[in-house]
Amino acid sequence: MTFHNTLSDLPKAELGFFPTPIMPLKNLSRHLGGPEILIKRDDLTGLALGGNKTRKLEFIFGEAIKKGSDSVITAGAQQSNHCRQTAAAAAQLGLECHLLLGGIQPAQINGNLFLDKLFGAHIHWTKEHRKGEDIPSVQEALVAQDKNPYVIPYGGSNELGACGFVNAGMELSEQLDYHSLSHIFFASSSGGTHAGLMIAKSMLNASFNLVGVQIDKDELEGCSFKAQVNELANRTCHFLGLDICYEEGEVVLDNRYLGGGYGVIGTAEQHAIELLAHTEGILLDPVYTARAMAALIDLVQSGELDKTKQVLFWHTGGSPSLFSYANKFD
Ligand SMILES: *Cc1c(COP(=O)(O)O)cnc(C)c1O
């Protein structure tokens, strides 16, 4: 006999404020000449200036606490939002936090890195490794000190993290008539957001197009991002006991907006940040949400997206890193 996990039975740490609001971007829609654009404000999840990782970390920390862990280890880029939110959650819940950040210690500490330090995280610089390649060695060192560390993968994208976004899709369905949406756009990188929303879409039998805008060029261990999302979605279905199996071709990932690569702000991203700030008073982040919004703007302007439809932009957070890019704006 097999026992399956259901969302409501999973242990959960309360880290954020939900549901996050949905609002129309009337000025932006008018500026672009349609479509009607709604925004889901996951930049307002509340934990340490918000972001999509709060949803993943609620389930991940729920499990870590259930297992009696006294510390967590995770990894990311120097300006990782996932690491900042993990550090804050660990502080709130009284766990030691170890962050493996790509690169070397910069001369100037700002944005998310400054916040990581404020939350008391231990930082390990891992040079060209920004996706958790060195986690096992830090884990071993902590175990040798009689600690009981819990490993959170890069981006918080495992089955538990994806469950946060299955939940998010259900939350959305209670807030609006999702049958009238033609598209949902969001920034997709480590895949947990994407996999979770795909499953929610299936569970709701929804017809909107779920479009992940690919952020990162660098594929992990020769595995394409599409394959990664597909694999995580199937693993999560199995974990939840759902009789769903996706094919890689069902993952919609738009890879035309990679720009200068991960974390490189270009004119499209800068324009999107300025446009949202000027028209709506809303902040986007330079790495993820500005790239996804730039894609949405381009799809409207090129005519690829029908201007008579209603679409939703899922704001996944990230604004603290904006400050570390201030000198890139003219
Ligand atoms: C991590 C992150 C994403 C991407 O989410 P994944 O689940 O890793 O694909 C998008 N936007 C922001 C602001 C993020 O921090």
The ligand as an ORCA input file, in Angstrom:
! r2SCAN-3c Opt
* xyz 0 1
  C      13.769     32.415     -8.134
  C      13.032     33.491     -8.832
  C      12.311     33.224    -10.003
  C      12.292     31.890    -10.675
  O      11.568     30.913     -9.967
  P      11.981     29.382    -10.159
  O      10.991     28.645     -9.349
  O      13.389     29.278     -9.651
  O      11.935     29.060    -11.600
  C      11.617     34.256    -10.587
  N      11.642     35.486    -10.061
  C      12.327     35.797     -8.949
  C      12.312     37.194     -8.455
  C      13.059     34.805     -8.295
  O      13.746     35.110     -7.197
*
